[in-house]
Amino acid sequence: MTTPTTDPIEPTDPRKDSLIEYPSLFPIKVMGEKTDGFVHAMTAIAAQFDPTFDASAVELRESKGGKYLGITLPITATSREQLDELYRTLSSHPMVKMAL
């Protein structure tokens, strides 16, 4: 018969549960229809979550047919919570088809 161990359980550090080391530059990819205001709306959201966000580093990629636009937003990720909330905000935006 084995006896249960009496070693206290060490609290887990949420930073250790992530594959991302914080802070770090993290690319967020957003896709949507190529419409006026799409890029501005996405960069404004990125700036809300990252005060150091540099809009000049944004990369744009048009779909083959020109109907859709992919935007890469390089943000400084500071926590899992920040990234989760940023993804929720982007994904719920009416102009966004997908956020990765």
PyMOL CGO cylinders between C-alpha atoms (Angstrom):
from pymol import cmd
from pymol.cgo import CYLINDER

trace = [
    CYLINDER, 0.00, 0.00, 0.00, 1.40, 3.35, -0.99, 0.3, 1, 1, 1, 1, 1, 1,
    CYLINDER, 1.40, 3.35, -0.99, 0.91, 6.44, 1.05, 0.3, 1, 1, 1, 1, 1, 1,
    CYLINDER, 0.91, 6.44, 1.05, 0.09, 9.74, -0.53, 0.3, 1, 1, 1, 1, 1, 1,
    CYLINDER, 0.09, 9.74, -0.53, 2.95, 12.18, -0.71, 0.3, 1, 1, 1, 1, 1, 1,
    CYLINDER, 2.95, 12.18, -0.71, 2.84, 15.10, 1.62, 0.3, 1, 1, 1, 1, 1, 1,
    CYLINDER, 2.84, 15.10, 1.62, 4.90, 17.40, -0.56, 0.3, 1, 1, 1, 1, 1, 1,
    CYLINDER, 4.90, 17.40, -0.56, 3.08, 20.65, -1.14, 0.3, 1, 1, 1, 1, 1, 1,
    CYLINDER, 3.08, 20.65, -1.14, 2.04, 21.24, -4.72, 0.3, 1, 1, 1, 1, 1, 1,
    CYLINDER, 2.04, 21.24, -4.72, 4.04, 24.05, -6.19, 0.3, 1, 1, 1, 1, 1, 1,
    CYLINDER, 4.04, 24.05, -6.19, 1.94, 26.78, -7.76, 0.3, 1, 1, 1, 1, 1, 1,
    CYLINDER, 1.94, 26.78, -7.76, 2.35, 26.90, -11.50, 0.3, 1, 1, 1, 1, 1, 1,
    CYLINDER, 2.35, 26.90, -11.50, 3.77, 29.97, -13.13, 0.3, 1, 1, 1, 1, 1, 1,
    CYLINDER, 3.77, 29.97, -13.13, 1.50, 30.86, -16.09, 0.3, 1, 1, 1, 1, 1, 1,
    CYLINDER, 1.50, 30.86, -16.09, 4.54, 32.11, -18.01, 0.3, 1, 1, 1, 1, 1, 1,
    CYLINDER, 4.54, 32.11, -18.01, 5.97, 28.57, -17.89, 0.3, 1, 1, 1, 1, 1, 1,
    CYLINDER, 5.97, 28.57, -17.89, 2.79, 27.12, -19.47, 0.3, 1, 1, 1, 1, 1, 1,
    CYLINDER, 2.79, 27.12, -19.47, 3.29, 29.18, -22.61, 0.3, 1, 1, 1, 1, 1, 1,
    CYLINDER, 3.29, 29.18, -22.61, 5.53, 28.52, -25.58, 0.3, 1, 1, 1, 1, 1, 1,
    CYLINDER, 5.53, 28.52, -25.58, 5.94, 32.27, -25.94, 0.3, 1, 1, 1, 1, 1, 1,
    CYLINDER, 5.94, 32.27, -25.94, 8.50, 34.14, -23.90, 0.3, 1, 1, 1, 1, 1, 1,
    CYLINDER, 8.50, 34.14, -23.90, 7.15, 37.51, -22.76, 0.3, 1, 1, 1, 1, 1, 1,
    CYLINDER, 7.15, 37.51, -22.76, 7.69, 40.20, -23.80, 0.3, 1, 1, 1, 1, 1, 1,
    CYLINDER, 7.69, 40.20, -23.80, 8.34, 39.35, -27.45, 0.3, 1, 1, 1, 1, 1, 1,
    CYLINDER, 8.34, 39.35, -27.45, 7.49, 40.57, -30.91, 0.3, 1, 1, 1, 1, 1, 1,
    CYLINDER, 7.49, 40.57, -30.91, 4.52, 38.52, -32.10, 0.3, 1, 1, 1, 1, 1, 1,
    CYLINDER, 4.52, 38.52, -32.10, 2.92, 38.62, -35.56, 0.3, 1, 1, 1, 1, 1, 1,
    CYLINDER, 2.92, 38.62, -35.56, -0.89, 38.66, -35.63, 0.3, 1, 1, 1, 1, 1, 1,
    CYLINDER, -0.89, 38.66, -35.63, -2.40, 37.84, -39.02, 0.3, 1, 1, 1, 1, 1, 1,
    CYLINDER, -2.40, 37.84, -39.02, -5.82, 39.23, -39.86, 0.3, 1, 1, 1, 1, 1, 1,
    CYLINDER, -5.82, 39.23, -39.86, -7.82, 38.57, -43.01, 0.3, 1, 1, 1, 1, 1, 1,
    CYLINDER, -7.82, 38.57, -43.01, -10.83, 40.39, -44.36, 0.3, 1, 1, 1, 1, 1, 1,
    CYLINDER, -10.83, 40.39, -44.36, -12.36, 41.89, -47.47, 0.3, 1, 1, 1, 1, 1, 1,
    CYLINDER, -12.36, 41.89, -47.47, -10.26, 44.62, -49.06, 0.3, 1, 1, 1, 1, 1, 1,
    CYLINDER, -10.26, 44.62, -49.06, -12.37, 47.64, -48.14, 0.3, 1, 1, 1, 1, 1, 1,
    CYLINDER, -12.37, 47.64, -48.14, -11.70, 51.24, -47.20, 0.3, 1, 1, 1, 1, 1, 1,
    CYLINDER, -11.70, 51.24, -47.20, -10.84, 51.57, -43.53, 0.3, 1, 1, 1, 1, 1, 1,
    CYLINDER, -10.84, 51.57, -43.53, -9.91, 47.92, -42.94, 0.3, 1, 1, 1, 1, 1, 1,
    CYLINDER, -9.91, 47.92, -42.94, -6.18, 48.53, -42.42, 0.3, 1, 1, 1, 1, 1, 1,
    CYLINDER, -6.18, 48.53, -42.42, -6.81, 51.60, -40.26, 0.3, 1, 1, 1, 1, 1, 1,
    CYLINDER, -6.81, 51.60, -40.26, -9.33, 49.73, -38.07, 0.3, 1, 1, 1, 1, 1, 1,
    CYLINDER, -9.33, 49.73, -38.07, -6.91, 46.82, -37.51, 0.3, 1, 1, 1, 1, 1, 1,
    CYLINDER, -6.91, 46.82, -37.51, -3.93, 49.05, -36.72, 0.3, 1, 1, 1, 1, 1, 1,
    CYLINDER, -3.93, 49.05, -36.72, -6.08, 51.05, -34.27, 0.3, 1, 1, 1, 1, 1, 1,
    CYLINDER, -6.08, 51.05, -34.27, -6.99, 47.85, -32.42, 0.3, 1, 1, 1, 1, 1, 1,
    CYLINDER, -6.99, 47.85, -32.42, -3.35, 46.73, -32.35, 0.3, 1, 1, 1, 1, 1, 1,
    CYLINDER, -3.35, 46.73, -32.35, -2.35, 50.10, -30.89, 0.3, 1, 1, 1, 1, 1, 1,
    CYLINDER, -2.35, 50.10, -30.89, -4.96, 49.70, -28.11, 0.3, 1, 1, 1, 1, 1, 1,
    CYLINDER, -4.96, 49.70, -28.11, -3.24, 46.52, -26.96, 0.3, 1, 1, 1, 1, 1, 1,
    CYLINDER, -3.24, 46.52, -26.96, 0.37, 47.56, -27.61, 0.3, 1, 1, 1, 1, 1, 1,
    CYLINDER, 0.37, 47.56, -27.61, 1.35, 51.17, -26.86, 0.3, 1, 1, 1, 1, 1, 1,
    CYLINDER, 1.35, 51.17, -26.86, 4.65, 50.59, -28.70, 0.3, 1, 1, 1, 1, 1, 1,
    CYLINDER, 4.65, 50.59, -28.70, 2.90, 49.34, -31.87, 0.3, 1, 1, 1, 1, 1, 1,
    CYLINDER, 2.90, 49.34, -31.87, 4.62, 50.57, -35.04, 0.3, 1, 1, 1, 1, 1, 1,
    CYLINDER, 4.62, 50.57, -35.04, 2.16, 50.85, -37.93, 0.3, 1, 1, 1, 1, 1, 1,
    CYLINDER, 2.16, 50.85, -37.93, 5.03, 51.26, -40.40, 0.3, 1, 1, 1, 1, 1, 1,
    CYLINDER, 5.03, 51.26, -40.40, 5.99, 47.60, -39.76, 0.3, 1, 1, 1, 1, 1, 1,
    CYLINDER, 5.99, 47.60, -39.76, 2.57, 46.30, -40.89, 0.3, 1, 1, 1, 1, 1, 1,
    CYLINDER, 2.57, 46.30, -40.89, 2.66, 43.95, -43.87, 0.3, 1, 1, 1, 1, 1, 1,
    CYLINDER, 2.66, 43.95, -43.87, -0.19, 43.74, -46.39, 0.3, 1, 1, 1, 1, 1, 1,
    CYLINDER, -0.19, 43.74, -46.39, -0.90, 40.89, -48.78, 0.3, 1, 1, 1, 1, 1, 1,
    CYLINDER, -0.90, 40.89, -48.78, -3.70, 40.98, -51.30, 0.3, 1, 1, 1, 1, 1, 1,
    CYLINDER, -3.70, 40.98, -51.30, -5.48, 37.79, -52.38, 0.3, 1, 1, 1, 1, 1, 1,
    CYLINDER, -5.48, 37.79, -52.38, -4.93, 36.54, -55.92, 0.3, 1, 1, 1, 1, 1, 1,
    CYLINDER, -4.93, 36.54, -55.92, -8.31, 37.88, -57.03, 0.3, 1, 1, 1, 1, 1, 1,
    CYLINDER, -8.31, 37.88, -57.03, -7.89, 41.14, -55.10, 0.3, 1, 1, 1, 1, 1, 1,
    CYLINDER, -7.89, 41.14, -55.10, -11.07, 40.72, -53.06, 0.3, 1, 1, 1, 1, 1, 1,
    CYLINDER, -11.07, 40.72, -53.06, -9.36, 39.96, -49.72, 0.3, 1, 1, 1, 1, 1, 1,
    CYLINDER, -9.36, 39.96, -49.72, -6.49, 41.49, -47.80, 0.3, 1, 1, 1, 1, 1, 1,
    CYLINDER, -6.49, 41.49, -47.80, -4.17, 39.84, -45.30, 0.3, 1, 1, 1, 1, 1, 1,
    CYLINDER, -4.17, 39.84, -45.30, -2.61, 42.10, -42.68, 0.3, 1, 1, 1, 1, 1, 1,
    CYLINDER, -2.61, 42.10, -42.68, 0.31, 41.12, -40.45, 0.3, 1, 1, 1, 1, 1, 1,
    CYLINDER, 0.31, 41.12, -40.45, 0.35, 43.21, -37.28, 0.3, 1, 1, 1, 1, 1, 1,
    CYLINDER, 0.35, 43.21, -37.28, 3.65, 42.85, -35.38, 0.3, 1, 1, 1, 1, 1, 1,
    CYLINDER, 3.65, 42.85, -35.38, 2.77, 43.54, -31.74, 0.3, 1, 1, 1, 1, 1, 1,
    CYLINDER, 2.77, 43.54, -31.74, 4.80, 43.28, -28.57, 0.3, 1, 1, 1, 1, 1, 1,
    CYLINDER, 4.80, 43.28, -28.57, 3.16, 40.46, -26.63, 0.3, 1, 1, 1, 1, 1, 1,
    CYLINDER, 3.16, 40.46, -26.63, 3.39, 41.00, -22.89, 0.3, 1, 1, 1, 1, 1, 1,
    CYLINDER, 3.39, 41.00, -22.89, 1.10, 38.24, -21.58, 0.3, 1, 1, 1, 1, 1, 1,
    CYLINDER, 1.10, 38.24, -21.58, -1.21, 35.42, -22.56, 0.3, 1, 1, 1, 1, 1, 1,
    CYLINDER, -1.21, 35.42, -22.56, -4.14, 37.50, -21.34, 0.3, 1, 1, 1, 1, 1, 1,
    CYLINDER, -4.14, 37.50, -21.34, -3.18, 40.37, -23.65, 0.3, 1, 1, 1, 1, 1, 1,
    CYLINDER, -3.18, 40.37, -23.65, -2.98, 38.05, -26.67, 0.3, 1, 1, 1, 1, 1, 1,
    CYLINDER, -2.98, 38.05, -26.67, -6.26, 36.30, -25.81, 0.3, 1, 1, 1, 1, 1, 1,
    CYLINDER, -6.26, 36.30, -25.81, -8.10, 39.61, -25.49, 0.3, 1, 1, 1, 1, 1, 1,
    CYLINDER, -8.10, 39.61, -25.49, -6.53, 40.94, -28.70, 0.3, 1, 1, 1, 1, 1, 1,
    CYLINDER, -6.53, 40.94, -28.70, -7.64, 37.84, -30.62, 0.3, 1, 1, 1, 1, 1, 1,
    CYLINDER, -7.64, 37.84, -30.62, -11.16, 38.12, -29.17, 0.3, 1, 1, 1, 1, 1, 1,
    CYLINDER, -11.16, 38.12, -29.17, -11.37, 41.79, -30.15, 0.3, 1, 1, 1, 1, 1, 1,
    CYLINDER, -11.37, 41.79, -30.15, -10.07, 41.20, -33.67, 0.3, 1, 1, 1, 1, 1, 1,
    CYLINDER, -10.07, 41.20, -33.67, -12.20, 38.08, -34.26, 0.3, 1, 1, 1, 1, 1, 1,
    CYLINDER, -12.20, 38.08, -34.26, -15.38, 39.85, -33.20, 0.3, 1, 1, 1, 1, 1, 1,
    CYLINDER, -15.38, 39.85, -33.20, -14.77, 42.86, -35.46, 0.3, 1, 1, 1, 1, 1, 1,
    CYLINDER, -14.77, 42.86, -35.46, -17.29, 42.92, -38.34, 0.3, 1, 1, 1, 1, 1, 1,
    CYLINDER, -17.29, 42.92, -38.34, -14.58, 43.50, -40.98, 0.3, 1, 1, 1, 1, 1, 1,
    CYLINDER, -14.58, 43.50, -40.98, -12.51, 40.48, -39.92, 0.3, 1, 1, 1, 1, 1, 1,
    CYLINDER, -12.51, 40.48, -39.92, -13.01, 37.10, -41.58, 0.3, 1, 1, 1, 1, 1, 1,
    CYLINDER, -13.01, 37.10, -41.58, -10.19, 35.38, -39.66, 0.3, 1, 1, 1, 1, 1, 1,
    CYLINDER, -10.19, 35.38, -39.66, -7.45, 36.20, -37.13, 0.3, 1, 1, 1, 1, 1, 1,
    CYLINDER, -7.45, 36.20, -37.13, -4.43, 33.94, -36.64, 0.3, 1, 1, 1, 1, 1, 1,
]
cmd.load_cgo(trace, "trace")
